[in-house]
Amino acid sequence: MNYVLFFLSAHQLFRTLFLLIIDYTLRNVVWMRGGLKDRDEGMSATISTILMVVLAIGIAMVLWSVFMAYPSILHHPVYIASEAKAEEVIQPGGLSMQVVGFTIREAEPFHFVGQAPPIAGKEVLIKVISPDGRTLYPTPFLSGGAMEGRTLYIYPNSTGYSGHCDYIVSDTAPQGKLKPFTLGTWVVQLIDTEANLLISSDDRARITSGTTSYALAGGTPGGDVWRTDCSPLGYTVNGNPVAGFAGAPMNMSYLSFDGNDWLAYADDPTLKYTGDLTISLWLNPLNVNSWKQVIGKGLQTPVGGGVVEDKNYDLYLINQKVYFEWDDRVTNTHYHIMTDNNVVTANNWQYVNLIVEGGDPKIYVNGVSQSFSYYQSNVPGNSLITNPSLIPDIRLKDNQYPLTMGKQASVSYPFPYSGDIGSFALYNRGLTEGEITENYQTYSA
């Protein structure tokens, strides 16, 4: 569009409208005065002057509003010709993996937001949209010099203290073990930050080897816990849990509970499950000689001489065993499963997975599948189900209660947890044995 012509047209339009209005007004004034024959020349000159001032102010206001709303009118966007595609990289052990590659074919001088010096040219924001709906802003780790001609690698920060929304863009291929990419089309966008102008949007990076989905929610207790879309989950802290960090080889942040501490995450769609579920977490119990609730979503209330359970899911340590309980959403019957053997120990980090898939449960500790039994009771070990025909499908029952970590939501029987809890995640699917093994080997959830 020719903006000069646009504003000239606007000027002519406003001037014509003003003159017509004044002429109409003056004609009516003359008519009302009984047909004065001549207009006062002095007054006409004054009115003309006022008109021109008003028009000048009006045009200035129009120009200002347009330029403020569309700064790109006055801004020359940086030129960048680029290409996104899946790139194969070699992982430790010689296995190949796909990451997002981004080649700068031609470009005027530019640098990324957050890039360390030396930098040159205009500032550009890189934005990545994943197939599962996450909006990512990779942290640049780039050497100095011109960007033109470089192939950049976009990949997850796979250290133990990073989340699934933490990505890197680098001009060197990743060296260590990476978290897998989600399958599908990854979109890479470049944004001119000065004009807030989209420079390019490339959807040619198609990952065909990776994971079907990330966790709906996950992170570090007491730290950053994210939904799949990278928005944070809010929580409240009760007591005084202490944050810590496990060094190499784990490199994992954790939260220590002393039996008087717990966290409460407000009810959220990413925390409630009625179908498949995986609870994936790292824990280091201080002792294993009592009942301890690790994580759960539900409420236990006293009624008469007993209690009423309303549980979506609850995971405990019962002495050295893993215990999981739920309420059937159809019959409201309370069930639990518990490992047949002692599988957890005190003062050691362990990786625990509770899986519900197609109505069937599985329990893994340190990547090893554990045998368990079914019970129709809220008391561990009571009412063992021995008839195979009576073993229930797990039909999880939704509720509106917070997710608690570190104790059961109960006044009568809180069963507080003592020890450390590290990375955790909740999935709406069953993790595969391969994924569990990989998480165990890489100290992730």
VOMIKE-795488 format. One record per residue (C-alpha): x, z negated, y negated; residue in three letters. Coordinates in steps of 0.5 Angstrom, whole numbers. Example, Ala and Ser with C-alpha at 12.3 -4.5 7.8 and 13.67 -1.06 7.14 Angstrom:
REM residues 2
+-------+-------+-------+--------+
|     X |     Z |     Y | residu |
+-------+-------+-------+--------+
|    25 |   -16 |     9 |    ALA |
|    27 |   -14 |     2 |    SER |
+-------+-------+-------+--------+
REM end
This chain:
REM residues 445
+-------+-------+-------+--------+
|     X |     Z |     Y | residu |
+-------+-------+-------+--------+
|     0 |     0 |     0 |    MET |
|     2 |     2 |    -7 |    ASN |
|     2 |    -5 |   -10 |    TYR |
|     3 |    -3 |   -17 |    VAL |
|    -3 |     2 |   -17 |    LEU |
|    -7 |    -4 |   -14 |    PHE |
|    -5 |    -8 |   -20 |    PHE |
|    -6 |    -3 |   -25 |    LEU |
|   -13 |    -1 |   -22 |    SER |
|   -15 |    -9 |   -22 |    ALA |
|   -13 |    -9 |   -29 |    HIS |
|   -17 |    -3 |   -31 |    GLN |
|   -23 |    -6 |   -27 |    LEU |
|   -23 |   -13 |   -31 |    PHE |
|   -22 |    -9 |   -38 |    ARG |
|   -28 |    -5 |   -37 |    THR |
|   -32 |   -10 |   -34 |    LEU |
|   -30 |   -15 |   -40 |    PHE |
|   -31 |    -9 |   -45 |    LEU |
|   -38 |    -8 |   -42 |    LEU |
|   -40 |   -15 |   -42 |    ILE |
|   -38 |   -16 |   -50 |    ILE |
|   -41 |   -10 |   -52 |    ASP |
|   -48 |   -12 |   -48 |    TYR |
|   -47 |   -19 |   -52 |    THR |
|   -46 |   -16 |   -59 |    LEU |
|   -51 |   -11 |   -58 |    ARG |
|   -56 |   -16 |   -56 |    ASN |
|   -54 |   -20 |   -62 |    VAL |
|   -55 |   -15 |   -67 |    VAL |
|   -62 |   -14 |   -64 |    TRP |
|   -64 |   -21 |   -65 |    MET |
|   -61 |   -21 |   -72 |    ARG |
|   -66 |   -16 |   -73 |    GLY |
|   -62 |   -10 |   -73 |    GLY |
|   -56 |   -11 |   -77 |    LEU |
|   -53 |    -4 |   -78 |    LYS |
|   -45 |    -6 |   -78 |    ASP |
|   -41 |   -10 |   -74 |    ARG |
|   -36 |   -15 |   -77 |    ASP |
|   -30 |   -11 |   -77 |    GLU |
|   -26 |   -18 |   -77 |    GLY |
|   -30 |   -21 |   -72 |    MET |
|   -29 |   -15 |   -67 |    SER |
|   -21 |   -15 |   -68 |    ALA |
|   -21 |   -23 |   -66 |    THR |
|   -26 |   -21 |   -60 |    ILE |
|   -21 |   -16 |   -58 |    SER |
|   -15 |   -20 |   -59 |    THR |
|   -18 |   -26 |   -55 |    ILE |
|   -20 |   -20 |   -49 |    LEU |
|   -13 |   -18 |   -48 |    MET |
|   -11 |   -25 |   -48 |    VAL |
|   -16 |   -27 |   -43 |    VAL |
|   -15 |   -20 |   -39 |    LEU |
|    -7 |   -22 |   -39 |    ALA |
|    -8 |   -29 |   -36 |    ILE |
|   -13 |   -26 |   -31 |    GLY |
|    -8 |   -21 |   -28 |    ILE |
|    -3 |   -26 |   -28 |    ALA |
|    -7 |   -31 |   -24 |    MET |
|    -9 |   -25 |   -19 |    VAL |
|    -1 |   -23 |   -18 |    LEU |
|     1 |   -30 |   -17 |    TRP |
|    -5 |   -32 |   -12 |    SER |
|    -3 |   -25 |    -8 |    VAL |
|     4 |   -27 |    -8 |    PHE |
|     3 |   -34 |    -6 |    MET |
|    -1 |   -32 |     0 |    ALA |
|     3 |   -26 |     2 |    TYR |
|    10 |   -28 |     0 |    PRO |
|    13 |   -22 |     5 |    SER |
|    11 |   -17 |    -1 |    ILE |
|    17 |   -20 |    -5 |    LEU |
|    21 |   -21 |     2 |    HIS |
|    25 |   -16 |     5 |    HIS |
|    25 |   -18 |    13 |    PRO |
|    31 |   -18 |    17 |    VAL |
|    32 |   -12 |    22 |    TYR |
|    33 |   -14 |    29 |    ILE |
|    32 |    -9 |    35 |    ALA |
|    32 |   -13 |    41 |    SER |
|    30 |   -13 |    49 |    GLU |
|    27 |   -18 |    53 |    ALA |
|    28 |   -18 |    61 |    LYS |
|    29 |   -22 |    67 |    ALA |
|    36 |   -23 |    68 |    GLU |
|    39 |   -25 |    75 |    GLU |
|    44 |   -31 |    75 |    VAL |
|    48 |   -34 |    81 |    ILE |
|    47 |   -42 |    82 |    GLN |
|    51 |   -46 |    85 |    PRO |
|    52 |   -45 |    93 |    GLY |
|    51 |   -37 |    91 |    GLY |
|    44 |   -37 |    91 |    LEU |
|    41 |   -32 |    85 |    SER |
|    36 |   -34 |    80 |    MET |
|    32 |   -31 |    75 |    GLN |
|    32 |   -33 |    67 |    VAL |
|    30 |   -29 |    61 |    VAL |
|    35 |   -25 |    58 |    GLY |
|    35 |   -23 |    51 |    PHE |
|    39 |   -17 |    48 |    THR |
|    40 |   -16 |    41 |    ILE |
|    41 |    -8 |    41 |    ARG |
|    41 |    -7 |    33 |    GLU |
|    41 |   -12 |    28 |    ALA |
|    42 |   -14 |    21 |    GLU |
|    46 |   -20 |    20 |    PRO |
|    42 |   -26 |    22 |    PHE |
|    42 |   -33 |    25 |    HIS |
|    37 |   -38 |    29 |    PHE |
|    34 |   -44 |    26 |    VAL |
|    39 |   -50 |    28 |    GLY |
|    45 |   -46 |    30 |    GLN |
|    51 |   -49 |    29 |    ALA |
|    56 |   -46 |    24 |    PRO |
|    59 |   -41 |    23 |    PRO |
|    53 |   -37 |    21 |    ILE |
|    51 |   -31 |    17 |    ALA |
|    45 |   -27 |    14 |    GLY |
|    38 |   -29 |    14 |    LYS |
|    35 |   -35 |    18 |    GLU |
|    30 |   -33 |    24 |    VAL |
|    26 |   -37 |    29 |    LEU |
|    26 |   -36 |    36 |    ILE |
|    20 |   -38 |    40 |    LYS |
|    18 |   -37 |    47 |    VAL |
|    11 |   -37 |    50 |    ILE |
|    11 |   -38 |    58 |    SER |
|     6 |   -36 |    63 |    PRO |
|     3 |   -43 |    64 |    ASP |
|     2 |   -43 |    56 |    GLY |
|     8 |   -47 |    54 |    ARG |
|    10 |   -46 |    47 |    THR |
|    18 |   -47 |    47 |    LEU |
|    23 |   -47 |    41 |    TYR |
|    30 |   -46 |    45 |    PRO |
|    36 |   -50 |    42 |    THR |
|    41 |   -45 |    40 |    PRO |
|    48 |   -46 |    43 |    PHE |
|    52 |   -40 |    41 |    LEU |
|    59 |   -38 |    39 |    SER |
|    60 |   -35 |    32 |    GLY |
|    60 |   -28 |    29 |    GLY |
|    55 |   -22 |    29 |    ALA |
|    49 |   -22 |    34 |    MET |
|    48 |   -15 |    34 |    GLU |
|    50 |   -13 |    41 |    GLY |
|    50 |   -19 |    45 |    ARG |
|    46 |   -21 |    51 |    THR |
|    43 |   -28 |    50 |    LEU |
|    40 |   -33 |    56 |    TYR |
|    34 |   -37 |    55 |    ILE |
|    33 |   -42 |    60 |    TYR |
|    31 |   -50 |    61 |    PRO |
|    36 |   -55 |    60 |    ASN |
|    36 |   -58 |    67 |    SER |
|    40 |   -65 |    65 |    THR |
|    36 |   -71 |    68 |    GLY |
|    34 |   -73 |    61 |    TYR |
|    31 |   -67 |    59 |    SER |
|    23 |   -65 |    60 |    GLY |
|    20 |   -59 |    62 |    HIS |
|    19 |   -56 |    54 |    CYS |
|    27 |   -57 |    53 |    ASP |
|    30 |   -50 |    53 |    TYR |
|    36 |   -47 |    51 |    ILE |
|    38 |   -40 |    48 |    VAL |
|    46 |   -39 |    49 |    SER |
|    50 |   -33 |    49 |    ASP |
|    54 |   -35 |    56 |    THR |
|    50 |   -35 |    62 |    ALA |
|    48 |   -42 |    65 |    PRO |
|    53 |   -45 |    70 |    GLN |
|    50 |   -51 |    73 |    GLY |
|    43 |   -52 |    77 |    LYS |
|    37 |   -50 |    73 |    LEU |
|    30 |   -52 |    74 |    LYS |
|    26 |   -46 |    76 |    PRO |
|    22 |   -41 |    72 |    PHE |
|    14 |   -41 |    72 |    THR |
|    12 |   -34 |    75 |    LEU |
|     9 |   -29 |    71 |    GLY |
|    11 |   -26 |    64 |    THR |
|    15 |   -29 |    59 |    TRP |
|    14 |   -27 |    51 |    VAL |
|    20 |   -28 |    46 |    VAL |
|    18 |   -28 |    39 |    GLN |
|    23 |   -27 |    33 |    LEU |
|    20 |   -30 |    26 |    ILE |
|    23 |   -29 |    19 |    ASP |
|    22 |   -36 |    17 |    THR |
|    23 |   -35 |     9 |    GLU |
|    17 |   -30 |     9 |    ALA |
|    14 |   -33 |    15 |    ASN |
|    13 |   -26 |    18 |    LEU |
|    13 |   -24 |    25 |    LEU |
|    19 |   -19 |    26 |    ILE |
|    18 |   -18 |    34 |    SER |
|    14 |   -20 |    40 |    SER |
|    17 |   -18 |    47 |    ASP |
|    13 |   -19 |    53 |    ASP |
|    18 |   -15 |    58 |    ARG |
|    21 |   -21 |    61 |    ALA |
|    17 |   -22 |    68 |    ARG |
|    20 |   -27 |    72 |    ILE |
|    18 |   -25 |    80 |    THR |
|    22 |   -31 |    83 |    SER |
|    21 |   -38 |    81 |    GLY |
|    15 |   -44 |    81 |    THR |
|     8 |   -43 |    81 |    THR |
|     7 |   -48 |    76 |    SER |
|    10 |   -54 |    73 |    TYR |
|     7 |   -61 |    72 |    ALA |
|     1 |   -62 |    68 |    LEU |
|     4 |   -69 |    65 |    ALA |
|    11 |   -72 |    66 |    GLY |
|    17 |   -75 |    63 |    GLY |
|    20 |   -81 |    62 |    THR |
|    16 |   -88 |    62 |    PRO |
|    17 |   -91 |    55 |    GLY |
|    20 |   -84 |    52 |    GLY |
|    17 |   -77 |    52 |    ASP |
|    12 |   -75 |    56 |    VAL |
|     9 |   -68 |    56 |    TRP |
|     3 |   -64 |    58 |    ARG |
|     4 |   -58 |    61 |    THR |
|     3 |   -54 |    54 |    ASP |
|     8 |   -59 |    51 |    CYS |
|     4 |   -63 |    47 |    SER |
|     6 |   -71 |    48 |    PRO |
|     1 |   -76 |    51 |    LEU |
|     0 |   -82 |    47 |    GLY |
|     1 |   -89 |    51 |    TYR |
|     1 |   -96 |    49 |    THR |
|     7 |  -101 |    51 |    VAL |
|     5 |  -108 |    53 |    ASN |
|    10 |  -113 |    54 |    GLY |
|    18 |  -112 |    53 |    ASN |
|    20 |  -106 |    58 |    PRO |
|    27 |  -104 |    57 |    VAL |
|    30 |   -97 |    56 |    ALA |
|    36 |   -95 |    60 |    GLY |
|    40 |   -90 |    62 |    PHE |
|    43 |   -88 |    69 |    ALA |
|    50 |   -85 |    69 |    GLY |
|    52 |   -79 |    73 |    ALA |
|    50 |   -76 |    78 |    PRO |
|    43 |   -78 |    76 |    MET |
|    44 |   -78 |    69 |    ASN |
|    37 |   -80 |    68 |    MET |
|    33 |   -84 |    63 |    SER |
|    29 |   -90 |    66 |    TYR |
|    25 |   -96 |    64 |    LEU |
|    26 |  -103 |    66 |    SER |
|    20 |  -108 |    68 |    PHE |
|    20 |  -115 |    69 |    ASP |
|    13 |  -117 |    72 |    GLY |
|    10 |  -118 |    65 |    ASN |
|    11 |  -111 |    62 |    ASP |
|     6 |  -105 |    63 |    TRP |
|     4 |   -98 |    60 |    LEU |
|    -2 |   -95 |    59 |    ALA |
|    -4 |   -88 |    58 |    TYR |
|   -10 |   -86 |    55 |    ALA |
|   -15 |   -82 |    59 |    ASP |
|   -14 |   -75 |    59 |    ASP |
|   -15 |   -69 |    63 |    PRO |
|    -8 |   -68 |    65 |    THR |
|    -9 |   -75 |    68 |    LEU |
|   -15 |   -74 |    72 |    LYS |
|   -15 |   -71 |    79 |    TYR |
|   -21 |   -69 |    84 |    THR |
|   -17 |   -64 |    88 |    GLY |
|   -10 |   -63 |    90 |    ASP |
|    -5 |   -68 |    87 |    LEU |
|     2 |   -70 |    87 |    THR |
|     5 |   -76 |    84 |    ILE |
|    13 |   -75 |    84 |    SER |
|    17 |   -81 |    81 |    LEU |
|    24 |   -84 |    82 |    TRP |
|    24 |   -92 |    82 |    LEU |
|    29 |   -97 |    83 |    ASN |
|    25 |  -104 |    85 |    PRO |
|    28 |  -111 |    84 |    LEU |
|    25 |  -113 |    90 |    ASN |
|    20 |  -111 |    96 |    VAL |
|    17 |  -117 |    98 |    ASN |
|    10 |  -117 |    95 |    SER |
|     5 |  -112 |    93 |    TRP |
|     7 |  -108 |    87 |    LYS |
|     3 |  -103 |    83 |    GLN |
|     7 |   -97 |    81 |    VAL |
|     2 |   -92 |    78 |    ILE |
|    -5 |   -91 |    78 |    GLY |
|   -12 |   -89 |    74 |    LYS |
|   -17 |   -94 |    75 |    GLY |
|   -20 |  -101 |    74 |    LEU |
|   -22 |  -107 |    79 |    GLN |
|   -27 |  -112 |    76 |    THR |
|   -29 |  -118 |    79 |    PRO |
|   -36 |  -119 |    82 |    VAL |
|   -39 |  -125 |    85 |    GLY |
|   -33 |  -128 |    90 |    GLY |
|   -30 |  -121 |    90 |    GLY |
|   -28 |  -115 |    87 |    VAL |
|   -31 |  -108 |    85 |    VAL |
|   -26 |  -102 |    86 |    GLU |
|   -27 |   -95 |    81 |    ASP |
|   -20 |   -92 |    83 |    LYS |
|   -18 |   -84 |    82 |    ASN |
|   -11 |   -86 |    85 |    TYR |
|    -7 |   -92 |    86 |    ASP |
|     0 |   -92 |    88 |    LEU |
|     3 |   -98 |    91 |    TYR |
|     9 |  -101 |    94 |    LEU |
|     7 |  -106 |    99 |    ILE |
|    13 |  -110 |   101 |    ASN |
|    18 |  -104 |   104 |    GLN |
|    12 |  -100 |   105 |    LYS |
|     9 |   -94 |   101 |    VAL |
|     1 |   -95 |   100 |    TYR |
|    -4 |   -90 |    96 |    PHE |
|   -11 |   -92 |    95 |    GLU |
|   -17 |   -88 |    92 |    TRP |
|   -25 |   -88 |    92 |    ASP |
|   -29 |   -82 |    95 |    ASP |
|   -33 |   -79 |    90 |    ARG |
|   -39 |   -77 |    95 |    VAL |
|   -40 |   -84 |    98 |    THR |
|   -36 |   -88 |    94 |    ASN |
|   -32 |   -91 |   100 |    THR |
|   -26 |   -94 |    99 |    HIS |
|   -20 |   -92 |   103 |    TYR |
|   -12 |   -93 |   103 |    HIS |
|    -6 |   -90 |   107 |    ILE |
|     0 |   -94 |   108 |    MET |
|     7 |   -92 |   111 |    THR |
|     8 |   -94 |   118 |    ASP |
|    15 |   -96 |   117 |    ASN |
|    19 |  -100 |   112 |    ASN |
|    21 |   -94 |   108 |    VAL |
|    23 |   -97 |   101 |    VAL |
|    29 |  -102 |    99 |    THR |
|    31 |  -106 |    93 |    ALA |
|    36 |  -105 |    88 |    ASN |
|    37 |   -97 |    90 |    ASN |
|    34 |   -91 |    87 |    TRP |
|    29 |   -88 |    91 |    GLN |
|    25 |   -81 |    90 |    TYR |
|    17 |   -82 |    92 |    VAL |
|    12 |   -77 |    93 |    ASN |
|     5 |   -78 |    95 |    LEU |
|     1 |   -71 |    96 |    ILE |
|    -6 |   -69 |    97 |    VAL |
|    -7 |   -62 |    99 |    GLU |
|   -13 |   -59 |   102 |    GLY |
|   -16 |   -66 |   103 |    GLY |
|   -10 |   -68 |   107 |    ASP |
|    -5 |   -73 |   105 |    PRO |
|     3 |   -73 |   105 |    LYS |
|     8 |   -78 |   104 |    ILE |
|    16 |   -77 |   102 |    TYR |
|    21 |   -82 |   101 |    VAL |
|    28 |   -79 |    99 |    ASN |
|    26 |   -72 |   101 |    GLY |
|    24 |   -74 |   108 |    VAL |
|    16 |   -74 |   111 |    SER |
|    14 |   -81 |   113 |    GLN |
|     8 |   -83 |   118 |    SER |
|     2 |   -87 |   116 |    PHE |
|    -4 |   -89 |   118 |    SER |
|   -11 |   -89 |   115 |    TYR |
|   -15 |   -95 |   113 |    TYR |
|   -22 |   -97 |   110 |    GLN |
|   -21 |  -103 |   106 |    SER |
|   -18 |  -105 |    99 |    ASN |
|   -14 |  -110 |   103 |    VAL |
|    -7 |  -107 |   106 |    PRO |
|    -7 |  -106 |   113 |    GLY |
|   -15 |  -108 |   114 |    ASN |
|   -20 |  -104 |   118 |    SER |
|   -15 |   -99 |   121 |    LEU |
|   -19 |   -92 |   123 |    ILE |
|   -17 |   -91 |   130 |    THR |
|   -22 |   -85 |   131 |    ASN |
|   -19 |   -79 |   129 |    PRO |
|   -26 |   -76 |   128 |    SER |
|   -27 |   -82 |   122 |    LEU |
|   -21 |   -80 |   119 |    ILE |
|   -23 |   -78 |   112 |    PRO |
|   -22 |   -72 |   107 |    ASP |
|   -19 |   -74 |   101 |    ILE |
|   -24 |   -73 |    96 |    ARG |
|   -21 |   -76 |    89 |    LEU |
|   -26 |   -79 |    84 |    LYS |
|   -26 |   -78 |    77 |    ASP |
|   -26 |   -84 |    72 |    ASN |
|   -25 |   -85 |    65 |    GLN |
|   -20 |   -91 |    65 |    TYR |
|   -13 |   -90 |    63 |    PRO |
|    -7 |   -89 |    67 |    LEU |
|    -3 |   -95 |    68 |    THR |
|     4 |   -96 |    70 |    MET |
|     7 |  -103 |    72 |    GLY |
|     1 |  -106 |    74 |    LYS |
|    -6 |  -105 |    77 |    GLN |
|   -12 |  -105 |    72 |    ALA |
|   -15 |  -112 |    74 |    SER |
|   -15 |  -119 |    71 |    VAL |
|   -16 |  -122 |    78 |    SER |
|   -10 |  -118 |    82 |    TYR |
|    -5 |  -115 |    77 |    PRO |
|     0 |  -114 |    82 |    PHE |
|     6 |  -113 |    77 |    PRO |
|    12 |  -109 |    79 |    TYR |
|    19 |  -111 |    77 |    SER |
|    24 |  -106 |    77 |    GLY |
|    26 |   -99 |    74 |    ASP |
|    22 |   -93 |    74 |    ILE |
|    25 |   -86 |    72 |    GLY |
|    23 |   -79 |    71 |    SER |
|    15 |   -78 |    74 |    PHE |
|    11 |   -72 |    74 |    ALA |
|     3 |   -71 |    76 |    LEU |
|     2 |   -64 |    79 |    TYR |
|    -5 |   -61 |    81 |    ASN |
|    -2 |   -58 |    87 |    ARG |
|     2 |   -60 |    93 |    GLY |
|     9 |   -60 |    92 |    LEU |
|    13 |   -56 |    98 |    THR |
|    18 |   -59 |   102 |    GLU |
|    23 |   -54 |    98 |    GLY |
|    21 |   -57 |    92 |    GLU |
|    22 |   -64 |    94 |    ILE |
|    28 |   -63 |    97 |    THR |
|    31 |   -59 |    90 |    GLU |
|    28 |   -65 |    86 |    ASN |
|    32 |   -70 |    90 |    TYR |
|    38 |   -66 |    90 |    GLN |
|    38 |   -65 |    82 |    THR |
|    35 |   -72 |    81 |    TYR |
|    29 |   -69 |    77 |    SER |
|    21 |   -70 |    79 |    ALA |
+-------+-------+-------+--------+
REM end
